[in-house]
Amino acid sequence: MRIGDAAAAAGTTPRALRFYEQRGLLPPPSRTRSGQRRYGPEEVARVLTIRRLLSLGLTIEDLRGCADRLHLLDGDTLPPHDGPACPRTGIAHRRLAVLDAEIARLTTLRDQLATQLGVPADR
């Protein structure tokens, strides 16, 4: 399928597919004689996996670190955290720590603002 069809099937844009390819998350697709990109179901599944991981808070740079294992995450559920694609001490755990720190920072900020406004801190 062409890039527009593949993007629509994955719920994204052709621009995003080209971006994922440039960043090394999506292997360069085969091309037609006229140079148009051709995608199959495997590439669409990979894009769906990339989008799911991005929605969970991982970044493009996080995913670049394990781009060679993204195919292990295809499907409707993520594998166990100690499987080959998600080592127990790895990218997902570092990202979780970053998110926890950001939640703590925002909670403190919210509590400070609530105090200034005289709003109860327990929401």
SVG drawing of the C-alpha trace seen along z (x, -y; Angstrom):
<svg xmlns="http://www.w3.org/2000/svg" viewBox="-11 -33 31 46">
<polyline fill="none" stroke="black" stroke-width="0.4" points="0.0,0.0 1.1,-3.6 2.2,-5.9 -1.2,-7.6 -3.0,-4.3 -0.5,-3.0 -0.7,-6.2 -4.5,-6.0 -4.4,-2.4 -2.1,-3.3 -4.1,-6.4 -1.4,-8.8 0.0,-10.9 2.4,-10.3 4.7,-12.9 4.8,-10.8 5.8,-7.7 8.6,-9.6 9.7,-11.0 9.8,-7.5 11.8,-6.3 14.3,-9.2 14.7,-8.5 15.4,-4.9 12.2,-3.5 10.8,-2.3 13.0,-0.6 13.2,-2.1 10.2,-0.6 10.5,1.0 9.7,-1.4 7.9,-1.2 9.7,-1.9 8.6,-5.5 10.1,-5.8 6.9,-5.7 7.1,-4.0 5.3,-0.7 4.2,0.6 2.7,3.9 0.9,5.1 4.1,5.5 5.0,1.9 1.5,0.8 1.8,3.0 5.1,1.5 3.7,-2.1 0.8,-1.1 3.4,0.1 5.4,-3.1 2.3,-5.2 1.2,-3.1 4.6,-3.5 4.7,-7.2 1.2,-7.5 2.6,-5.8 5.1,-8.6 8.2,-7.2 10.0,-9.5 11.4,-9.0 14.8,-8.9 13.7,-6.2 12.4,-4.1 15.6,-4.6 17.5,-2.8 15.4,0.4 14.3,-0.1 15.8,3.3 13.4,5.0 10.2,3.1 8.9,6.0 8.7,8.0 6.0,5.6 3.6,6.1 0.1,7.1 -2.6,5.9 -0.7,6.2 2.8,5.4 5.0,8.3 6.0,9.0 8.4,6.3 11.2,8.8 10.8,10.2 13.4,9.7 11.9,6.5 11.5,4.9 14.4,5.7 13.7,5.2 16.1,2.4 15.7,0.4 14.2,-2.4 10.6,-2.0 11.8,-2.0 13.9,-5.2 10.9,-6.8 8.7,-5.8 11.1,-7.4 11.0,-10.6 7.2,-10.6 7.1,-10.0 9.4,-12.9 7.3,-15.1 4.1,-14.1 5.8,-14.9 6.9,-18.3 3.4,-19.1 1.7,-17.9 4.0,-20.3 3.3,-23.1 -0.5,-22.5 -0.3,-22.4 1.6,-25.6 -0.9,-27.3 -3.8,-25.9 -2.2,-27.3 -1.9,-30.7 -5.5,-30.6 -6.8,-29.2 -8.1,-26.1 -8.0,-22.9 -5.0,-20.8 -6.9,-17.5 -8.9,-18.6"/>
</svg>
